[in-house]
Each structure stands twice: as C-alpha cells, then as structure tokens.
Amino acid sequence: MASAPALVRPRQDRVIAGVCAGLGRRFGMSPMLVRLLFVLSCLLPGPQVLAYLVLWVIMPSD
C-alpha cells in the first residue's frame, strides 16, 4: 500500500502561499483545478478565506 504525499506547501508552483498547490499534490489533482475550485467557492457564503489562512499557518513548507 503506497502512502499519499505529505500535506506540505511546495516551494515551486506557489501563487500566494502554496496552499492550493499542496492540496492538489496531496489529493492527486492539478493545482490550477484546486485554485479554480477555491475561487468559485469564494462566491458562496462561508469561511473559505479563513480556512485558507489557517491552512497557510499550519501546513509546513516543503
């Protein structure tokens, strides 16, 4: 059983903090798709920006 990549913010492919790139790498998705989904989710009510900031703080850098 292969382990999934660690949840870290990569040094390359960062746009702001690397949170979306790290999530994309962890779940096997394109970072651009994760960014697009995040931007689209910001159109809905909810704490998306707060969640991004929390992930920025708790996700270690690569």
N, CA, C and O atoms as a Maestro MAE file, in Angstrom:
{
 s_m_m2io_version
 :::
 2.0.0
}

f_m_ct {
 s_m_title
 :::
 protein
 m_atom[248] {
  # First column is atom index #
  i_m_mmod_type
  r_m_x_coord
  r_m_y_coord
  r_m_z_coord
  i_m_residue_number
  s_m_chain_name
  s_m_pdb_residue_name
  s_m_pdb_atom_name
  i_m_atomic_number
  :::
  1 25 0.840 -1.168 0.000 1 A "MET " " N  " 7
  2 3 0.000 0.000 0.000 1 A "MET " " CA " 6
  3 2 0.895 1.244 0.000 1 A "MET " " C  " 6
  4 15 1.702 1.436 0.910 1 A "MET " " O  " 8
  5 25 0.748 2.074 -1.014 2 A "ALA " " N  " 7
  6 3 1.567 3.283 -1.139 2 A "ALA " " CA " 6
  7 2 0.966 4.393 -0.288 2 A "ALA " " C  " 6
  8 15 -0.251 4.575 -0.249 2 A "ALA " " O  " 8
  9 25 1.825 5.121 0.383 3 A "SER " " N  " 7
  10 3 1.337 6.226 1.198 3 A "SER " " CA " 6
  11 2 1.154 7.462 0.330 3 A "SER " " C  " 6
  12 15 1.857 7.656 -0.661 3 A "SER " " O  " 8
  13 25 0.207 8.282 0.719 4 A "ALA " " N  " 7
  14 3 -0.071 9.521 -0.006 4 A "ALA " " CA " 6
  15 2 1.019 10.539 0.320 4 A "ALA " " C  " 6
  16 15 1.627 10.480 1.388 4 A "ALA " " O  " 8
  17 25 1.264 11.467 -0.594 5 A "PRO " " N  " 7
  18 3 2.250 12.520 -0.306 5 A "PRO " " CA " 6
  19 2 1.827 13.330 0.925 5 A "PRO " " C  " 6
  20 15 0.642 13.467 1.229 5 A "PRO " " O  " 8
  21 25 2.811 13.846 1.603 6 A "ALA " " N  " 7
  22 3 2.536 14.641 2.807 6 A "ALA " " CA " 6
  23 2 1.829 15.941 2.435 6 A "ALA " " C  " 6
  24 15 1.966 16.440 1.318 6 A "ALA " " O  " 8
  25 25 1.092 16.463 3.362 7 A "LEU " " N  " 7
  26 3 0.385 17.724 3.168 7 A "LEU " " CA " 6
  27 2 1.332 18.860 3.529 7 A "LEU " " C  " 6
  28 15 1.398 19.289 4.681 7 A "LEU " " O  " 8
  29 25 2.070 19.345 2.516 8 A "VAL " " N  " 7
  30 3 3.025 20.438 2.692 8 A "VAL " " CA " 6
  31 2 2.835 21.452 1.580 8 A "VAL " " C  " 6
  32 15 2.278 21.143 0.526 8 A "VAL " " O  " 8
  33 25 3.308 22.668 1.829 9 A "ARG " " N  " 7
  34 3 3.273 23.719 0.808 9 A "ARG " " CA " 6
  35 2 4.565 23.643 0.011 9 A "ARG " " C  " 6
  36 15 5.640 23.862 0.570 9 A "ARG " " O  " 8
  37 25 4.489 23.336 -1.292 10 A "PRO " " N  " 7
  38 3 5.718 23.223 -2.083 10 A "PRO " " CA " 6
  39 2 6.390 24.570 -2.302 10 A "PRO " " C  " 6
  40 15 5.736 25.613 -2.292 10 A "PRO " " O  " 8
  41 25 7.702 24.535 -2.498 11 A "ARG " " N  " 7
  42 3 8.443 25.776 -2.769 11 A "ARG " " CA " 6
  43 2 8.203 26.269 -4.192 11 A "ARG " " C  " 6
  44 15 8.174 27.476 -4.434 11 A "ARG " " O  " 8
  45 25 8.033 25.343 -5.133 12 A "GLN " " N  " 7
  46 3 7.716 25.716 -6.506 12 A "GLN " " CA " 6
  47 2 6.199 25.640 -6.698 12 A "GLN " " C  " 6
  48 15 5.498 25.002 -5.913 12 A "GLN " " O  " 8
  49 25 5.715 26.276 -7.720 13 A "ASP " " N  " 7
  50 3 4.299 26.255 -8.103 13 A "ASP " " CA " 6
  51 2 3.418 26.978 -7.087 13 A "ASP " " C  " 6
  52 15 2.227 26.687 -6.981 13 A "ASP " " O  " 8
  53 25 3.997 27.918 -6.340 14 A "ARG " " N  " 7
  54 3 3.214 28.730 -5.423 14 A "ARG " " CA " 6
  55 2 2.639 29.914 -6.177 14 A "ARG " " C  " 6
  56 15 3.281 30.461 -7.074 14 A "ARG " " O  " 8
  57 25 1.431 30.308 -5.812 15 A "VAL " " N  " 7
  58 3 0.878 31.554 -6.330 15 A "VAL " " CA " 6
  59 2 0.847 32.575 -5.196 15 A "VAL " " C  " 6
  60 15 1.386 33.672 -5.339 15 A "VAL " " O  " 8
  61 25 0.229 32.229 -4.086 16 A "ILE " " N  " 7
  62 3 0.244 33.122 -2.930 16 A "ILE " " CA " 6
  63 2 1.066 32.469 -1.824 16 A "ILE " " C  " 6
  64 15 2.145 32.951 -1.477 16 A "ILE " " O  " 8
  65 25 0.560 31.384 -1.281 17 A "ALA " " N  " 7
  66 3 1.266 30.730 -0.181 17 A "ALA " " CA " 6
  67 2 1.561 29.260 -0.462 17 A "ALA " " C  " 6
  68 15 2.301 28.628 0.292 17 A "ALA " " O  " 8
  69 25 1.003 28.714 -1.518 18 A "GLY " " N  " 7
  70 3 1.237 27.316 -1.852 18 A "GLY " " CA " 6
  71 2 0.222 26.365 -1.261 18 A "GLY " " C  " 6
  72 15 0.387 25.149 -1.361 18 A "GLY " " O  " 8
  73 25 -0.828 26.890 -0.647 19 A "VAL " " N  " 7
  74 3 -1.832 26.030 -0.027 19 A "VAL " " CA " 6
  75 2 -2.552 25.197 -1.090 19 A "VAL " " C  " 6
  76 15 -2.679 23.982 -0.935 19 A "VAL " " O  " 8
  77 25 -3.015 25.823 -2.149 20 A "CYS " " N  " 7
  78 3 -3.734 25.084 -3.199 20 A "CYS " " CA " 6
  79 2 -2.815 24.092 -3.907 20 A "CYS " " C  " 6
  80 15 -3.248 22.993 -4.254 20 A "CYS " " O  " 8
  81 25 -1.565 24.460 -4.124 21 A "ALA " " N  " 7
  82 3 -0.617 23.537 -4.748 21 A "ALA " " CA " 6
  83 2 -0.371 22.337 -3.841 21 A "ALA " " C  " 6
  84 15 -0.276 21.207 -4.320 21 A "ALA " " O  " 8
  85 25 -0.269 22.574 -2.540 22 A "GLY " " N  " 7
  86 3 -0.076 21.481 -1.588 22 A "GLY " " CA " 6
  87 2 -1.281 20.562 -1.520 22 A "GLY " " C  " 6
  88 15 -1.133 19.340 -1.472 22 A "GLY " " O  " 8
  89 25 -2.471 21.142 -1.517 23 A "LEU " " N  " 7
  90 3 -3.684 20.326 -1.508 23 A "LEU " " CA " 6
  91 2 -3.818 19.523 -2.802 23 A "LEU " " C  " 6
  92 15 -4.205 18.354 -2.781 23 A "LEU " " O  " 8
  93 25 -3.495 20.161 -3.921 24 A "GLY " " N  " 7
  94 3 -3.556 19.452 -5.195 24 A "GLY " " CA " 6
  95 2 -2.587 18.293 -5.241 24 A "GLY " " C  " 6
  96 15 -2.938 17.205 -5.699 24 A "GLY " " O  " 8
  97 25 -1.371 18.509 -4.772 25 A "ARG " " N  " 7
  98 3 -0.362 17.443 -4.751 25 A "ARG " " CA " 6
  99 2 -0.810 16.313 -3.833 25 A "ARG " " C  " 6
  100 15 -0.666 15.141 -4.179 25 A "ARG " " O  " 8
  101 25 -1.350 16.653 -2.667 26 A "ARG " " N  " 7
  102 3 -1.762 15.646 -1.682 26 A "ARG " " CA " 6
  103 2 -2.879 14.756 -2.204 26 A "ARG " " C  " 6
  104 15 -2.877 13.548 -1.963 26 A "ARG " " O  " 8
  105 25 -3.846 15.353 -2.928 27 A "PHE " " N  " 7
  106 3 -5.008 14.600 -3.383 27 A "PHE " " CA " 6
  107 2 -4.950 14.231 -4.861 27 A "PHE " " C  " 6
  108 15 -5.947 13.775 -5.421 27 A "PHE " " O  " 8
  109 25 -3.797 14.420 -5.499 28 A "GLY " " N  " 7
  110 3 -3.614 13.995 -6.885 28 A "GLY " " CA " 6
  111 2 -4.400 14.813 -7.893 28 A "GLY " " C  " 6
  112 15 -4.863 14.286 -8.904 28 A "GLY " " O  " 8
  113 25 -4.546 16.085 -7.620 29 A "MET " " N  " 7
  114 3 -5.282 16.981 -8.520 29 A "MET " " CA " 6
  115 2 -4.335 18.060 -9.036 29 A "MET " " C  " 6
  116 15 -3.270 18.298 -8.467 29 A "MET " " O  " 8
  117 25 -4.741 18.695 -10.107 30 A "SER " " N  " 7
  118 3 -3.979 19.811 -10.652 30 A "SER " " CA " 6
  119 2 -4.092 21.008 -9.706 30 A "SER " " C  " 6
  120 15 -5.186 21.317 -9.235 30 A "SER " " O  " 8
  121 25 -2.976 21.683 -9.423 31 A "PRO " " N  " 7
  122 3 -3.063 22.885 -8.575 31 A "PRO " " CA " 6
  123 2 -3.987 23.942 -9.177 31 A "PRO " " C  " 6
  124 15 -4.667 24.657 -8.441 31 A "PRO " " O  " 8
  125 25 -4.020 24.047 -10.499 32 A "MET " " N  " 7
  126 3 -4.908 25.027 -11.139 32 A "MET " " CA " 6
  127 2 -6.373 24.690 -10.878 32 A "MET " " C  " 6
  128 15 -7.187 25.593 -10.687 32 A "MET " " O  " 8
  129 25 -6.719 23.403 -10.866 33 A "LEU " " N  " 7
  130 3 -8.091 22.993 -10.584 33 A "LEU " " CA " 6
  131 2 -8.452 23.328 -9.137 33 A "LEU " " C  " 6
  132 15 -9.555 23.801 -8.868 33 A "LEU " " O  " 8
  133 25 -7.537 23.087 -8.217 34 A "VAL " " N  " 7
  134 3 -7.796 23.411 -6.811 34 A "VAL " " CA " 6
  135 2 -7.969 24.917 -6.655 34 A "VAL " " C  " 6
  136 15 -8.857 25.366 -5.931 34 A "VAL " " O  " 8
  137 25 -7.130 25.699 -7.326 35 A "ARG " " N  " 7
  138 3 -7.265 27.166 -7.259 35 A "ARG " " CA " 6
  139 2 -8.609 27.621 -7.817 35 A "ARG " " C  " 6
  140 15 -9.274 28.481 -7.237 35 A "ARG " " O  " 8
  141 25 -9.003 27.037 -8.947 36 A "LEU " " N  " 7
  142 3 -10.285 27.389 -9.562 36 A "LEU " " CA " 6
  143 2 -11.439 27.039 -8.625 36 A "LEU " " C  " 6
  144 15 -12.360 27.836 -8.451 36 A "LEU " " O  " 8
  145 25 -11.393 25.858 -8.024 37 A "LEU " " N  " 7
  146 3 -12.442 25.463 -7.088 37 A "LEU " " CA " 6
  147 2 -12.481 26.386 -5.876 37 A "LEU " " C  " 6
  148 15 -13.558 26.704 -5.373 37 A "LEU " " O  " 8
  149 25 -11.315 26.818 -5.405 38 A "PHE " " N  " 7
  150 3 -11.280 27.742 -4.274 38 A "PHE " " CA " 6
  151 2 -11.909 29.085 -4.640 38 A "PHE " " C  " 6
  152 15 -12.709 29.630 -3.880 38 A "PHE " " O  " 8
  153 25 -11.545 29.611 -5.802 39 A "VAL " " N  " 7
  154 3 -12.100 30.901 -6.227 39 A "VAL " " CA " 6
  155 2 -13.609 30.798 -6.410 39 A "VAL " " C  " 6
  156 15 -14.348 31.699 -6.013 39 A "VAL " " O  " 8
  157 25 -14.068 29.705 -7.007 40 A "LEU " " N  " 7
  158 3 -15.511 29.516 -7.179 40 A "LEU " " CA " 6
  159 2 -16.202 29.362 -5.827 40 A "LEU " " C  " 6
  160 15 -17.321 29.845 -5.652 40 A "LEU " " O  " 8
  161 25 -15.563 28.705 -4.879 41 A "SER " " N  " 7
  162 3 -16.175 28.536 -3.558 41 A "SER " " CA " 6
  163 2 -16.286 29.869 -2.830 41 A "SER " " C  " 6
  164 15 -17.147 30.032 -1.965 41 A "SER " " O  " 8
  165 25 -15.431 30.815 -3.167 42 A "CYS " " N  " 7
  166 3 -15.495 32.137 -2.530 42 A "CYS " " CA " 6
  167 2 -16.752 32.897 -2.934 42 A "CYS " " C  " 6
  168 15 -17.119 33.874 -2.281 42 A "CYS " " O  " 8
  169 25 -17.410 32.464 -3.995 43 A "LEU " " N  " 7
  170 3 -18.667 33.088 -4.393 43 A "LEU " " CA " 6
  171 2 -19.814 32.665 -3.486 43 A "LEU " " C  " 6
  172 15 -20.861 33.312 -3.461 43 A "LEU " " O  " 8
  173 25 -19.619 31.583 -2.743 44 A "LEU " " N  " 7
  174 3 -20.626 31.085 -1.815 44 A "LEU " " CA " 6
  175 2 -20.332 31.631 -0.420 44 A "LEU " " C  " 6
  176 15 -19.186 31.945 -0.097 44 A "LEU " " O  " 8
  177 25 -21.365 31.742 0.395 45 A "PRO " " N  " 7
  178 3 -21.103 32.196 1.770 45 A "PRO " " CA " 6
  179 2 -20.373 31.105 2.552 45 A "PRO " " C  " 6
  180 15 -20.625 29.913 2.375 45 A "PRO " " O  " 8
  181 25 -19.483 31.536 3.404 46 A "GLY " " N  " 7
  182 3 -18.749 30.581 4.232 46 A "GLY " " CA " 6
  183 2 -17.374 31.093 4.585 46 A "GLY " " C  " 6
  184 15 -16.963 32.164 4.138 46 A "GLY " " O  " 8
  185 25 -16.666 30.325 5.386 47 A "PRO " " N  " 7
  186 3 -15.364 30.768 5.895 47 A "PRO " " CA " 6
  187 2 -14.180 30.304 5.032 47 A "PRO " " C  " 6
  188 15 -13.156 29.898 5.581 47 A "PRO " " O  " 8
  189 25 -14.292 30.353 3.714 48 A "GLN " " N  " 7
  190 3 -13.244 29.848 2.833 48 A "GLN " " CA " 6
  191 2 -11.920 30.573 3.033 48 A "GLN " " C  " 6
  192 15 -10.871 29.934 3.119 48 A "GLN " " O  " 8
  193 25 -11.957 31.878 3.105 49 A "VAL " " N  " 7
  194 3 -10.721 32.651 3.256 49 A "VAL " " CA " 6
  195 2 -10.089 32.361 4.611 49 A "VAL " " C  " 6
  196 15 -8.867 32.256 4.717 49 A "VAL " " O  " 8
  197 25 -10.905 32.232 5.635 50 A "LEU " " N  " 7
  198 3 -10.392 31.890 6.961 50 A "LEU " " CA " 6
  199 2 -9.740 30.496 6.935 50 A "LEU " " C  " 6
  200 15 -8.678 30.296 7.523 50 A "LEU " " O  " 8
  201 25 -10.375 29.548 6.260 51 A "ALA " " N  " 7
  202 3 -9.803 28.202 6.142 51 A "ALA " " CA " 6
  203 2 -8.470 28.244 5.403 51 A "ALA " " C  " 6
  204 15 -7.531 27.543 5.780 51 A "ALA " " O  " 8
  205 25 -8.380 29.063 4.349 52 A "TYR " " N  " 7
  206 3 -7.117 29.211 3.612 52 A "TYR " " CA " 6
  207 2 -6.022 29.752 4.528 52 A "TYR " " C  " 6
  208 15 -4.899 29.247 4.525 52 A "TYR " " O  " 8
  209 25 -6.349 30.779 5.310 53 A "LEU " " N  " 7
  210 3 -5.370 31.375 6.217 53 A "LEU " " CA " 6
  211 2 -4.918 30.380 7.286 53 A "LEU " " C  " 6
  212 15 -3.737 30.328 7.629 53 A "LEU " " O  " 8
  213 25 -5.845 29.599 7.806 54 A "VAL " " N  " 7
  214 3 -5.489 28.585 8.811 54 A "VAL " " CA " 6
  215 2 -4.566 27.538 8.197 54 A "VAL " " C  " 6
  216 15 -3.568 27.155 8.807 54 A "VAL " " O  " 8
  217 25 -4.899 27.071 6.981 55 A "LEU " " N  " 7
  218 3 -4.037 26.098 6.312 55 A "LEU " " CA " 6
  219 2 -2.657 26.693 6.036 55 A "LEU " " C  " 6
  220 15 -1.652 25.990 6.143 55 A "LEU " " O  " 8
  221 25 -2.595 27.960 5.687 56 A "TRP " " N  " 7
  222 3 -1.325 28.638 5.440 56 A "TRP " " CA " 6
  223 2 -0.445 28.569 6.693 56 A "TRP " " C  " 6
  224 15 0.764 28.360 6.601 56 A "TRP " " O  " 8
  225 25 -1.057 28.745 7.846 57 A "VAL " " N  " 7
  226 3 -0.313 28.754 9.098 57 A "VAL " " CA " 6
  227 2 0.092 27.340 9.509 57 A "VAL " " C  " 6
  228 15 1.221 27.139 9.958 57 A "VAL " " O  " 8
  229 25 -0.799 26.354 9.368 58 A "ILE " " N  " 7
  230 3 -0.498 25.019 9.911 58 A "ILE " " CA " 6
  231 2 0.220 24.103 8.952 58 A "ILE " " C  " 6
  232 15 0.846 23.139 9.392 58 A "ILE " " O  " 8
  233 25 0.156 24.368 7.630 59 A "MET " " N  " 7
  234 3 0.849 23.497 6.669 59 A "MET " " CA " 6
  235 2 2.331 23.868 6.628 59 A "MET " " C  " 6
  236 15 2.670 25.027 6.387 59 A "MET " " O  " 8
  237 25 3.207 22.907 6.858 60 A "PRO " " N  " 7
  238 3 4.627 23.216 6.797 60 A "PRO " " CA " 6
  239 2 5.093 23.440 5.349 60 A "PRO " " C  " 6
  240 15 4.505 22.902 4.410 60 A "PRO " " O  " 8
  241 25 6.135 24.225 5.184 61 A "SER " " N  " 7
  242 3 6.715 24.453 3.871 61 A "SER " " CA " 6
  243 2 7.557 23.248 3.479 61 A "SER " " C  " 6
  244 15 8.143 22.584 4.334 61 A "SER " " O  " 8
  245 25 7.613 22.974 2.205 62 A "ASP " " N  " 7
  246 3 8.354 21.830 1.671 62 A "ASP " " CA " 6
  247 2 9.836 21.958 1.911 62 A "ASP " " C  " 6
  248 15 10.604 21.078 1.523 62 A "ASP " " O  " 8
  :::
 }
 m_bond[247] {
  # First column is bond index #
  i_m_from
  i_m_to
  i_m_order
  :::
  1 1 2 1
  2 2 3 1
  3 3 4 2
  4 3 5 1
  5 5 6 1
  6 6 7 1
  7 7 8 2
  8 7 9 1
  9 9 10 1
  10 10 11 1
  11 11 12 2
  12 11 13 1
  13 13 14 1
  14 14 15 1
  15 15 16 2
  16 15 17 1
  17 17 18 1
  18 18 19 1
  19 19 20 2
  20 19 21 1
  21 21 22 1
  22 22 23 1
  23 23 24 2
  24 23 25 1
  25 25 26 1
  26 26 27 1
  27 27 28 2
  28 27 29 1
  29 29 30 1
  30 30 31 1
  31 31 32 2
  32 31 33 1
  33 33 34 1
  34 34 35 1
  35 35 36 2
  36 35 37 1
  37 37 38 1
  38 38 39 1
  39 39 40 2
  40 39 41 1
  41 41 42 1
  42 42 43 1
  43 43 44 2
  44 43 45 1
  45 45 46 1
  46 46 47 1
  47 47 48 2
  48 47 49 1
  49 49 50 1
  50 50 51 1
  51 51 52 2
  52 51 53 1
  53 53 54 1
  54 54 55 1
  55 55 56 2
  56 55 57 1
  57 57 58 1
  58 58 59 1
  59 59 60 2
  60 59 61 1
  61 61 62 1
  62 62 63 1
  63 63 64 2
  64 63 65 1
  65 65 66 1
  66 66 67 1
  67 67 68 2
  68 67 69 1
  69 69 70 1
  70 70 71 1
  71 71 72 2
  72 71 73 1
  73 73 74 1
  74 74 75 1
  75 75 76 2
  76 75 77 1
  77 77 78 1
  78 78 79 1
  79 79 80 2
  80 79 81 1
  81 81 82 1
  82 82 83 1
  83 83 84 2
  84 83 85 1
  85 85 86 1
  86 86 87 1
  87 87 88 2
  88 87 89 1
  89 89 90 1
  90 90 91 1
  91 91 92 2
  92 91 93 1
  93 93 94 1
  94 94 95 1
  95 95 96 2
  96 95 97 1
  97 97 98 1
  98 98 99 1
  99 99 100 2
  100 99 101 1
  101 101 102 1
  102 102 103 1
  103 103 104 2
  104 103 105 1
  105 105 106 1
  106 106 107 1
  107 107 108 2
  108 107 109 1
  109 109 110 1
  110 110 111 1
  111 111 112 2
  112 111 113 1
  113 113 114 1
  114 114 115 1
  115 115 116 2
  116 115 117 1
  117 117 118 1
  118 118 119 1
  119 119 120 2
  120 119 121 1
  121 121 122 1
  122 122 123 1
  123 123 124 2
  124 123 125 1
  125 125 126 1
  126 126 127 1
  127 127 128 2
  128 127 129 1
  129 129 130 1
  130 130 131 1
  131 131 132 2
  132 131 133 1
  133 133 134 1
  134 134 135 1
  135 135 136 2
  136 135 137 1
  137 137 138 1
  138 138 139 1
  139 139 140 2
  140 139 141 1
  141 141 142 1
  142 142 143 1
  143 143 144 2
  144 143 145 1
  145 145 146 1
  146 146 147 1
  147 147 148 2
  148 147 149 1
  149 149 150 1
  150 150 151 1
  151 151 152 2
  152 151 153 1
  153 153 154 1
  154 154 155 1
  155 155 156 2
  156 155 157 1
  157 157 158 1
  158 158 159 1
  159 159 160 2
  160 159 161 1
  161 161 162 1
  162 162 163 1
  163 163 164 2
  164 163 165 1
  165 165 166 1
  166 166 167 1
  167 167 168 2
  168 167 169 1
  169 169 170 1
  170 170 171 1
  171 171 172 2
  172 171 173 1
  173 173 174 1
  174 174 175 1
  175 175 176 2
  176 175 177 1
  177 177 178 1
  178 178 179 1
  179 179 180 2
  180 179 181 1
  181 181 182 1
  182 182 183 1
  183 183 184 2
  184 183 185 1
  185 185 186 1
  186 186 187 1
  187 187 188 2
  188 187 189 1
  189 189 190 1
  190 190 191 1
  191 191 192 2
  192 191 193 1
  193 193 194 1
  194 194 195 1
  195 195 196 2
  196 195 197 1
  197 197 198 1
  198 198 199 1
  199 199 200 2
  200 199 201 1
  201 201 202 1
  202 202 203 1
  203 203 204 2
  204 203 205 1
  205 205 206 1
  206 206 207 1
  207 207 208 2
  208 207 209 1
  209 209 210 1
  210 210 211 1
  211 211 212 2
  212 211 213 1
  213 213 214 1
  214 214 215 1
  215 215 216 2
  216 215 217 1
  217 217 218 1
  218 218 219 1
  219 219 220 2
  220 219 221 1
  221 221 222 1
  222 222 223 1
  223 223 224 2
  224 223 225 1
  225 225 226 1
  226 226 227 1
  227 227 228 2
  228 227 229 1
  229 229 230 1
  230 230 231 1
  231 231 232 2
  232 231 233 1
  233 233 234 1
  234 234 235 1
  235 235 236 2
  236 235 237 1
  237 237 238 1
  238 238 239 1
  239 239 240 2
  240 239 241 1
  241 241 242 1
  242 242 243 1
  243 243 244 2
  244 243 245 1
  245 245 246 1
  246 246 247 1
  247 247 248 2
  :::
 }
}
